[in-house]
């Protein structure tokens, strides 16, 4: 491309593609900083009550199925990997690999939510859903309130992410994204990885407190 | 390279689960959080491309986490120190 020809992907308010890319990237990081503070409120509440009621938090943690939690961690890490590959395919302007990797991400994200739904159903049947039918001490109820608020807010972010994939797929098929213009894919990838990071912290904080030594053996 | 990173993340997940069943006393939580922090750092640096980005983006990426750490530290220095010292009875209204 000659230097005075305007690239099609460049919006008129930007000097060049690099500046356009960096502006989009920076905006997304500003949004993620806001999301960190949003989840930060939940993490702060969790930290205070865990400090006050450690015994109940240990009891609550031992109610959670560690194998499903670990499996979901693996599923989400795998989906982050497929998303990173999707962004790489977008950078190379490879349309079909991009579509395949993003569909793989969608399948893994859905798998996570299905496993989570089974966990929620299990909690409900054991009377561990905070509410009038809750079977346990008030302090245990606080643990499960945090469990449902934190994993629920995380699951909501996953559902929004899956919705965004559904929105992106027809645009990918139409060939909207090229090696010159792929910021929406890149920024969606940042969002998806951020949601993964939240789970990376939720898993040890909720599932791994005060485990009894080797109960599986 | 992404394959190496995802391999590391899987290994760290296995390590953190196994470590949770070993009785380490007060060290269990710092270890679990340390591993989580390491995993998050790998995701941020490589999957989120911060490693290869401009210094401005480094600042933007670090700002959110940094603010959260300040927030949590100040919050807990309040809650953890509340019972350390009760004022003498004559100062209580």
Boltz contact constraints between the chains, C-beta under 6 A:
constraints:
  - contact:
      token1: [A, 26]
      token2: [B, 60]
      max_distance: 6.0
  - contact:
      token1: [A, 29]
      token2: [B, 60]
      max_distance: 6.0
  - contact:
      token1: [A, 29]
      token2: [B, 61]
      max_distance: 6.0
  - contact:
      token1: [A, 33]
      token2: [B, 63]
      max_distance: 6.0
  - contact:
      token1: [A, 33]
      token2: [B, 64]
      max_distance: 6.0
  - contact:
      token1: [A, 36]
      token2: [B, 64]
      max_distance: 6.0
  - contact:
      token1: [A, 36]
      token2: [B, 68]
      max_distance: 6.0
  - contact:
      token1: [A, 40]
      token2: [B, 68]
      max_distance: 6.0
  - contact:
      token1: [A, 40]
      token2: [B, 71]
      max_distance: 6.0
  - contact:
      token1: [A, 44]
      token2: [B, 72]
      max_distance: 6.0
  - contact:
      token1: [A, 44]
      token2: [B, 75]
      max_distance: 6.0
  - contact:
      token1: [A, 48]
      token2: [B, 79]
      max_distance: 6.0
  - contact:
      token1: [A, 70]
      token2: [B, 17]
      max_distance: 6.0
  - contact:
      token1: [A, 73]
      token2: [B, 13]
      max_distance: 6.0
  - contact:
      token1: [A, 77]
      token2: [B, 9]
      max_distance: 6.0
  - contact:
      token1: [A, 80]
      token2: [B, 47]
      max_distance: 6.0
  - contact:
      token1: [A, 81]
      token2: [B, 6]
      max_distance: 6.0
  - contact:
      token1: [A, 84]
      token2: [B, 2]
      max_distance: 6.0
  - contact:
      token1: [A, 84]
      token2: [B, 47]
      max_distance: 6.0
  - contact:
      token1: [A, 190]
      token2: [B, 48]
      max_distance: 6.0
  - contact:
      token1: [A, 193]
      token2: [B, 43]
      max_distance: 6.0
  - contact:
      token1: [A, 193]
      token2: [B, 47]
      max_distance: 6.0
  - contact:
      token1: [A, 193]
      token2: [B, 48]
      max_distance: 6.0
  - contact:
      token1: [A, 197]
      token2: [B, 40]
      max_distance: 6.0
  - contact:
      token1: [A, 197]
      token2: [B, 43]
      max_distance: 6.0
  - contact:
      token1: [A, 200]
      token2: [B, 36]
      max_distance: 6.0
  - contact:
      token1: [A, 200]
      token2: [B, 39]
      max_distance: 6.0
  - contact:
      token1: [A, 200]
      token2: [B, 40]
      max_distance: 6.0
  - contact:
      token1: [A, 201]
      token2: [B, 36]
      max_distance: 6.0
  - contact:
      token1: [A, 204]
      token2: [B, 16]
      max_distance: 6.0
  - contact:
      token1: [A, 204]
      token2: [B, 32]
      max_distance: 6.0
  - contact:
      token1: [A, 204]
      token2: [B, 36]
      max_distance: 6.0
  - contact:
      token1: [A, 208]
      token2: [B, 20]
      max_distance: 6.0
  - contact:
      token1: [A, 208]
      token2: [B, 32]
      max_distance: 6.0
  - contact:
      token1: [A, 211]
      token2: [B, 20]
      max_distance: 6.0
  - contact:
      token1: [A, 211]
      token2: [B, 21]
      max_distance: 6.0
  - contact:
      token1: [A, 213]
      token2: [B, 21]
      max_distance: 6.0
  - contact:
      token1: [A, 213]
      token2: [B, 23]
      max_distance: 6.0
  - contact:
      token1: [A, 214]
      token2: [B, 21]
      max_distance: 6.0
